[in-house]
């Protein structure tokens, strides 16, 4: 999971096979049972665990949210 450009963050997997096994709180991607970053007492969930498998897809109604407002 290395980026092709030195000094940049790792690529973020959109659909990992077992997201529950990893803490997603930083670029270390520590095992959930052995967090090295001190991110707290519990792991950070992957967005797919929170929002579902289509978490990365744009919301079709998002562009219409501000329609009709003056400004």
N, C-alpha and C positions, 0 to 999 in steps of 0.2 A: 504494500500500500504506500509506495513512495511517490511523491510528486516529481515530475520531470524537471522542475525548476528548483534549483537549490535555494533554501531559505523560505520556501513557501510551506503552507500547511499540507498535511496529508489529504489525499482524496477522501471524501466522505461517502461511504457506501449508501446507496439509495435503498436497497433491499437486501440487507444481510440475512444469512440463513438462520442464525440463532442470536438475535439482538439481545436477548435476556442474559447472555453469558458475558457481556462486556459493559463497562461503564463508558458512556458517550460524553462525559463532561469536559474532556480536553483531548488533545491530540495524542495522548499516550495509549488510549484504548485499553485500559487495564482490565484484567479479569475481574468479574464482579466480586469475587471472594478475596481479592488481593489488590486493593487500590493503592497505588503508590503516590498519587498527587495530593492526597489529603483533601479531596473534594467534599468531604463530609462522611457521614456514617452510612449513607445509602448511595447506590449508583444512580447516575442520570440515565433515564430511559431514552431510547432511540425514538425519533419522531414517528416512525411506523408503528411503534407500540402504543403511542398516545392517540394519533390521528388516523391510523389505518394505512393500508398498503398504497393508497392513492395520495398520500400526504404531499408529494412533490408536484403533483399536477396542479395547474392554475385553476382557481375557482372561476367557473364561467360567468357568474354574476358579479364578480369583483369590480369589473369596469363600470357597471351600472349603479354602483353604490352611491356615487355623488351626483347622479343625473337629477336634474330638476332644481338643484340648489342655486341660489344666486351667489355670485362671488367672483 
